[in-house]
Amino acid sequence: MRIRERIEEMADHCDVEVALVVLGGKWKLLILKYLLTGPRRFGELRRAMPGITQRMLTRQLRELEDDGLVERTVFAESPPRTQYALTGTGDSLSTLIGDLDKWGRWYRERLENSAES
């Protein structure tokens, strides 16, 4: 269960705040970036982000699922297989995530170049 202000109760004047509440945190945008390339199993996501704990990945995926950005499919196999994929709403973030990735690369290079000077 999440403890945060309900989106419906947030002030209308700042939609950036809504985006930050839904996408905020260290891992959510990275999870979404990996899912942009296609559905992934839990273990694949965990291996792609070695710094994240199993508990945190589970929590972040649940929040993304609650917010309608990620869908979870459990296959009736033995052992059960669980797969995560973007919803249409999650996929709508592809341009934003790409732009943030480009900006982050630009900013990192800017810092490296200024350190060399």
C-alpha positions as CSV (number, residue, x, y, z in Angstrom):
1,M,0.0,0.0,0.0
2,R,1.4,3.3,-1.1
3,I,1.5,6.4,1.1
4,R,1.2,9.4,-1.2
5,E,-1.2,12.1,-2.1
6,R,-3.9,10.9,-4.4
7,I,-3.5,12.3,-8.0
8,E,-7.1,13.3,-8.0
9,E,-6.5,15.5,-4.9
10,M,-3.4,17.3,-6.3
11,A,-3.5,20.9,-7.3
12,D,-4.5,21.5,-11.0
13,H,-1.7,24.1,-11.5
14,C,1.2,21.7,-11.4
15,D,1.0,18.7,-13.7
16,V,4.8,18.3,-13.4
17,E,4.2,17.3,-9.8
18,V,1.8,14.6,-11.0
19,A,4.4,13.2,-13.4
20,L,7.1,13.3,-10.6
21,V,4.8,11.5,-8.2
22,V,4.0,8.7,-10.7
23,L,7.6,8.4,-12.2
24,G,9.7,9.5,-9.2
25,G,12.2,7.4,-7.5
26,K,15.5,6.0,-8.4
27,W,14.3,3.0,-10.4
28,K,11.0,3.6,-12.1
29,L,12.3,5.3,-15.2
30,L,15.0,2.7,-15.6
31,I,12.4,-0.1,-15.3
32,L,10.3,1.6,-17.9
33,K,13.3,2.1,-20.2
34,Y,14.1,-1.6,-20.1
35,L,10.4,-2.5,-20.8
36,L,10.4,-0.2,-23.8
37,T,12.4,-2.9,-25.6
38,G,9.7,-5.5,-24.9
39,P,8.2,-7.7,-22.1
40,R,10.6,-8.9,-19.5
41,R,10.6,-11.4,-16.7
42,F,11.3,-10.3,-13.1
43,G,14.8,-12.0,-13.1
44,E,15.7,-10.2,-16.4
45,L,14.9,-6.9,-14.9
46,R,16.8,-7.7,-11.7
47,R,19.9,-8.7,-13.6
48,A,19.7,-5.5,-15.7
49,M,19.8,-3.4,-12.6
50,P,22.3,-5.0,-10.2
51,G,21.9,-2.3,-7.6
52,I,18.2,-2.9,-7.0
53,T,17.0,-5.3,-4.3
54,Q,14.3,-7.9,-5.0
55,R,12.0,-6.1,-2.5
56,M,12.5,-2.7,-4.2
57,L,12.0,-4.1,-7.7
58,T,8.8,-5.8,-6.5
59,R,7.6,-2.5,-4.9
60,Q,8.4,-0.4,-7.9
61,L,6.7,-2.8,-10.3
62,R,3.6,-2.9,-8.2
63,E,3.4,0.9,-8.1
64,L,3.9,1.1,-11.9
65,E,1.2,-1.5,-12.2
66,D,-1.1,0.4,-9.9
67,D,-0.6,3.5,-11.9
68,G,-1.5,1.7,-15.1
69,L,2.0,1.9,-16.8
70,V,2.9,-1.8,-16.5
71,E,0.9,-4.9,-16.8
72,R,1.8,-8.2,-15.1
73,T,1.0,-11.5,-16.7
74,V,1.3,-14.8,-14.8
75,F,1.5,-17.8,-17.0
76,A,-0.1,-21.1,-15.7
77,E,3.0,-23.2,-15.9
78,S,5.0,-25.1,-13.4
79,P,6.8,-23.2,-12.0
80,P,4.7,-20.1,-12.7
81,R,6.3,-17.6,-15.0
82,T,5.6,-13.9,-14.5
83,Q,6.2,-11.3,-17.2
84,Y,6.0,-7.5,-17.1
85,A,5.2,-5.3,-20.1
86,L,4.2,-1.7,-20.8
87,T,0.6,-0.8,-21.2
88,G,-0.4,1.8,-23.8
89,T,0.0,4.5,-21.2
90,G,3.5,3.2,-20.3
91,D,4.5,3.1,-23.9
92,S,3.4,6.7,-24.3
93,L,6.5,7.6,-22.2
94,S,8.9,6.4,-24.9
95,T,9.7,9.8,-26.3
96,L,10.1,11.3,-22.8
97,I,12.3,8.5,-21.6
98,G,14.4,8.8,-24.8
99,D,14.8,12.6,-24.3
100,L,15.7,12.2,-20.6
101,D,18.3,9.6,-21.6
102,K,19.8,11.9,-24.2
103,W,19.9,14.8,-21.8
104,G,21.5,12.7,-19.1
105,R,24.2,11.6,-21.6
106,W,24.8,15.3,-22.6
107,Y,25.0,16.4,-19.0
108,R,27.4,13.7,-18.0
109,E,29.7,14.6,-21.0
110,R,29.4,18.3,-20.0
111,L,30.6,17.5,-16.5
112,E,33.4,15.3,-17.7
113,N,34.6,18.0,-20.1
114,S,34.5,20.7,-17.5
115,A,36.5,18.4,-15.1
116,E,39.2,18.0,-17.8
117,S,39.5,21.8,-18.2
